């Protein structure tokens, strides 16, 4: 159908764009305070980047990616997330050369073939941060505090932060064996996806959304009981730092997130009023991803949040701003000669940073006055044959209907004065 968007996508129309700009401005202001710099990566990448970076056993790679061959026969994928792309840009452009931590943020479209639902689309917009080059749990705490500051700064309430440690390649194999032993007698009852994960990555069973698999996972061994000394120390210091920052959290030993690259810290903010789809912001540490993508072993941590989900939460709590579509001046031109005078005044007003509109269809004064009201104009400037003959325009205050004759030579200064006075 030529008149409908593809399923799972939507138009962002002028009557809601102010909500997006409000949220994006909040994000950019906050990121500047935390020293995160914006990065923009291509919307599509070589498929191998996501297969290696995200993990072949993830739902994202197995079921959700938009992948296609280009005209050169190369396998291309619309980005389903942006961490792997940021890592690729970091390596390709040798951003590690400064020898210090690199802190990035991004805002952009991502694509996943998922079941459309409230706050979740096949094209969705994501804000995320990545801090690359520092292994201290203090940077984990800073990244989490940025997410906390964003959600609280927007006025959202009923937010719950869950944290966990998913270990590292040193201690995770022991936990894998414990999980496999736990699920061995339950294997036949697992869904087909989890039966496949049993061998390849049993931790992913804990992330399964199938209700029965969730029941089967109750009482599963907790990874925090099998952490190596380094992971245990890292997780303990993170908790201490969050407590010192006054950020409340709960421990969730089944929180593993949906991507394979996570190590040590995993966290998720939930907005409880959204129910089953309550996850609103999440992330963690991914110390092995840079090396997996061809770089040196480099620690890193980050998070991402879907803007549609955040906007839905803001709408639920009635926290979205009201659009201010008012213009400063509407020029009512009556006749061809008046129109030529009007377009010059229009340009002068805009050059002085005043929003100004006019009618181009030669409608009646009554119709143009209705247009001025519809556009929320503060002042109307009326120009007809009489005004041209006397070199005086009529300036009408749309709020109280008072009007005055103003010489053309003084018109711009007078309007600037009146608008600024309001």
SULSULRA-V89857 format. One record per backbone hydrogen bond with DSSP energy under -1.0 kcal/mol. CO is the residue of the C=O (numbers start at 1). NH is the residue of the N-H. Records with the same first field share a line. If there is no record, write none. Layout:
# SULSULRA-V89857
CO = NH, NH
This chain:
# SULSULRA-V89857
6 = 9
8 = 122, 123
13 = 16, 17
16 = 19, 20
17 = 21
18 = 22
19 = 23
20 = 24
21 = 25
22 = 26
23 = 27
24 = 28
25 = 29
26 = 30
27 = 31
28 = 32
29 = 33
30 = 34
31 = 36
37 = 105
43 = 79
45 = 77
46 = 49
47 = 51
48 = 52
49 = 53
50 = 54
54 = 260
55 = 58
58 = 62
59 = 63, 64
64 = 113
66 = 78
68 = 76
70 = 73
74 = 70
75 = 47
76 = 68
77 = 45
79 = 111
82 = 86
83 = 87
84 = 88
85 = 89
86 = 90
87 = 91
88 = 92
89 = 93
90 = 95
91 = 94
94 = 97
96 = 99
102 = 132
103 = 37
104 = 130
105 = 39
106 = 128
108 = 126
110 = 124
112 = 114
117 = 120
120 = 117
122 = 112
124 = 110
125 = 307
126 = 108
127 = 305
128 = 106
129 = 303
130 = 104
131 = 301
132 = 102
136 = 139
137 = 141
138 = 142
139 = 143
140 = 144
141 = 145
142 = 146
143 = 147
144 = 148
145 = 149
146 = 150
147 = 151
148 = 152
149 = 153
150 = 154
151 = 156
152 = 155
158 = 272
160 = 270
161 = 250
162 = 268
163 = 252
164 = 266
167 = 264
168 = 172
171 = 175
172 = 176
173 = 177
174 = 178
175 = 179
176 = 180
177 = 181
178 = 182
179 = 183
186 = 189
187 = 190
191 = 195
192 = 196
193 = 197
194 = 198
196 = 200
197 = 201
201 = 204
202 = 205
203 = 206
204 = 207
205 = 208
210 = 214
211 = 215
212 = 216
213 = 217
215 = 218
217 = 220
222 = 225
223 = 226
228 = 232
229 = 233
230 = 234
231 = 235
232 = 236
233 = 237
234 = 238
235 = 239
236 = 240
237 = 241
238 = 242
239 = 243
240 = 244
241 = 245
242 = 247
243 = 246
250 = 163
252 = 255
264 = 166
265 = 285
266 = 164
267 = 283
268 = 162
269 = 280, 281
270 = 160
271 = 274
272 = 275
274 = 277
275 = 278
278 = 271
281 = 269
282 = 304
283 = 267
284 = 302
285 = 263
286 = 289
288 = 292
289 = 293
290 = 295
291 = 294
299 = 133
300 = 286
301 = 131
302 = 284
303 = 129
304 = 282
305 = 127
306 = 310
307 = 311
308 = 312
309 = 313
310 = 314
311 = 315
312 = 316
313 = 317
314 = 319
315 = 318
327 = 378
328 = 379
329 = 357
330 = 381
332 = 383
335 = 339
336 = 340
337 = 341
338 = 342
339 = 343
341 = 345
342 = 346
343 = 347
344 = 348
345 = 349
346 = 350
347 = 351
349 = 354
350 = 353
355 = 329
357 = 331
364 = 368
365 = 369
366 = 370
367 = 371
368 = 372
369 = 373
370 = 374
371 = 375
372 = 377
373 = 376
375 = 327
378 = 398
379 = 330
380 = 396
381 = 332
382 = 394
383 = 334
384 = 388
385 = 389
386 = 390
387 = 391, 392
391 = 408
393 = 406
394 = 382
395 = 404
396 = 380
397 = 401
402 = 397
404 = 395
406 = 393
407 = 410
410 = 414
411 = 415
412 = 416
413 = 417
414 = 418
415 = 419
416 = 420
417 = 421
